[in-house]
Amino acid sequence: MGEISVDRQHLDRPLADSASTYGAPYQQAFAELAEARRGRPVAEILPLLRRAADEALLGFTDADPREQAEAISAGEPYALRVTVA
């Protein structure tokens, strides 16, 4: 399970159910990638996750997207825990 910390004012960046008009939330992008890329190599998924995180302006560590890509590749569930700072 991954964990990120988000300022309250930027909570719309990771969450797809946000009422904000902010671009494409990371949660939505992750779900779409998980469905479309399940079983594919980590090396194929990783740059897509990094781009989605960059577009959502999320400050993931280098390990976060890799862990997520490994879960998608293996078809395993992955929970992203968001803490509000």
N, C-alpha and C positions, 0 to 999 in steps of 0.2 A: 504494500500500500504506500502510495506517495503522499506527501504532505507539503503544501505551500502555505505561505502566510500572505494575506492580501489586506491592504488598507481598506477600511469600510467604504471609502469613496470609490474604490475600484472593484467592488464585488461583482460588477457586471462583466468583468473580463473573463472569468472562468465559467460562469454559470449560464446555461442555455435557457433557463426559465426566467431570466431577468426581464424586467419591463423596460430596460434601457434600450436605446437605439444604437448602442456600441456594436460595431462590426460583427464578426462571426465569433461567438464565444467559444472558448477552448473546449468546454464540455461537449458541445455539438460536434466540433471537428474531431475530437477523440472518438466519439461514438461512431461517426461515419467511417473513420479510418479502421476502427476495430471490426466493423462489419465487412468492409471491402477488402481488408488486407489480412484477415485471419489466416494464419498458416504460411504467410509469406516470410521471406528472410528479414531479420532485424535490420540489416543494412538498407533494405528498401523502405522500411517503415520509419526509421529514425529521422531522416531528413524532413519527412512530411510532418512528423510531430514537432520537430524543432521549428519549422516554419509556422505551424499553427500557434505554438507558444509565443513566437516572436510577434505574430500578428495580433495576439491578444495582450501583448506587452507584459507577459508573465516572466518573472525572474527565476526560472528553473535552474537548478545546478546541472552540470553535465550528466550526472547519473540519473536524474529524474526521467528525461525522455527515453534513455536507454532501458530503464526498468519498465517503462510503459510499453516500449516497442517489443521487449521480450515477452511481456504478457500477451500482447496482441498476436505475436508470432506463434506462441504456444496455444493460443485459444483459451487462455486462463482469464478468469475475472480479475479486474483491477479496480481498486477504489482510490479515487483521488480525494483526499481529505483537505478541505480548505479551512484554514483558521483565519478569523478576522482580527486584525490588529487595531 
